Every structure is written in C-alpha cells, then in structure tokens.
C-alpha cells in the first residue's frame, strides 16, 4: 500500500515500513529517529533547547555589534589608579 503525502511533504510517500523521498531514498522509522536524535544532540551542544529557539538565535547572531577597543599604557594605568607604591 502506498500513501502520498501533501503540504510541505509533497512528493514524499509511505510505502510499507519506509518513508520514500521524491528522489527514491528510503528511510526506516529507526533512521528517522536517529536523525532526530542527532539533531537534538547538536542543539544541546550548541546550548539551545529547541530548533525554534536556535533558528531565532541565528538571526540575532548574524547581526554584528560594534566593539570599542581601548589601548592603555599599563604603567600610566597603574600610576593613575594605584599610585607610585604599586609595581
């Protein structure tokens, strides 16, 4: 028995115990569970609780913030903040 899927899975079908892609790749339920597990572990390593939060975080990570760099002479800094007795 073959069932064709619709919506975002248009072109995919269920044939027996396999999910079949439009290109003919067959995936078992165990394979799909393994892919979902790997995705979950990658999100966990990246510090995200869900794919939705990760995708929302990607948009924010793409925006770069300006960084202010200050160069200070260490001797002057010590003298100004700690006086001549330090160092």
URRAVEN-V626228 format. One record per residue. N is the residue number from 0. SS is DSSP state (helix for helix, strand for strand, loop for the rest). D_CENTER is the distance of its C-alpha to the mean C-alpha in whole Angstrom. Layout:
BEGIN
n->N ss->SS d_center->D_CENTER
n->N ss->SS d_center->D_CENTER
END
This chain:
BEGIN
n->0 ss->loop d_center->38
n->1 ss->strand d_center->35
n->2 ss->strand d_center->33
n->3 ss->strand d_center->31
n->4 ss->loop d_center->28
n->5 ss->loop d_center->28
n->6 ss->helix d_center->25
n->7 ss->helix d_center->22
n->8 ss->helix d_center->23
n->9 ss->loop d_center->26
n->10 ss->loop d_center->28
n->11 ss->loop d_center->26
n->12 ss->strand d_center->29
n->13 ss->strand d_center->30
n->14 ss->strand d_center->32
n->15 ss->loop d_center->33
n->16 ss->loop d_center->31
n->17 ss->strand d_center->28
n->18 ss->strand d_center->26
n->19 ss->strand d_center->27
n->20 ss->loop d_center->25
n->21 ss->loop d_center->27
n->22 ss->loop d_center->27
n->23 ss->loop d_center->29
n->24 ss->loop d_center->26
n->25 ss->strand d_center->27
n->26 ss->strand d_center->24
n->27 ss->strand d_center->25
n->28 ss->helix d_center->24
n->29 ss->helix d_center->23
n->30 ss->helix d_center->21
n->31 ss->helix d_center->19
n->32 ss->helix d_center->19
n->33 ss->helix d_center->18
n->34 ss->helix d_center->15
n->35 ss->helix d_center->14
n->36 ss->helix d_center->14
n->37 ss->helix d_center->12
n->38 ss->helix d_center->9
n->39 ss->helix d_center->10
n->40 ss->helix d_center->10
n->41 ss->helix d_center->7
n->42 ss->helix d_center->6
n->43 ss->helix d_center->9
n->44 ss->helix d_center->9
n->45 ss->helix d_center->6
n->46 ss->loop d_center->8
n->47 ss->loop d_center->7
n->48 ss->loop d_center->10
n->49 ss->loop d_center->9
n->50 ss->helix d_center->7
n->51 ss->helix d_center->10
n->52 ss->helix d_center->9
n->53 ss->helix d_center->5
n->54 ss->helix d_center->7
n->55 ss->helix d_center->10
n->56 ss->helix d_center->8
n->57 ss->helix d_center->7
n->58 ss->helix d_center->11
n->59 ss->helix d_center->12
n->60 ss->helix d_center->10
n->61 ss->helix d_center->12
n->62 ss->loop d_center->15
n->63 ss->loop d_center->17
n->64 ss->loop d_center->20
n->65 ss->loop d_center->23
n->66 ss->loop d_center->24
n->67 ss->loop d_center->28
n->68 ss->loop d_center->29
n->69 ss->loop d_center->32
n->70 ss->loop d_center->35
n->71 ss->loop d_center->37
n->72 ss->loop d_center->40
n->73 ss->helix d_center->40
n->74 ss->helix d_center->44
n->75 ss->helix d_center->44
n->76 ss->helix d_center->41
n->77 ss->helix d_center->43
n->78 ss->helix d_center->46
n->79 ss->helix d_center->45
n->80 ss->helix d_center->43
n->81 ss->helix d_center->45
n->82 ss->loop d_center->49
n->83 ss->loop d_center->51
n->84 ss->loop d_center->51
n->85 ss->loop d_center->47
n->86 ss->loop d_center->47
END
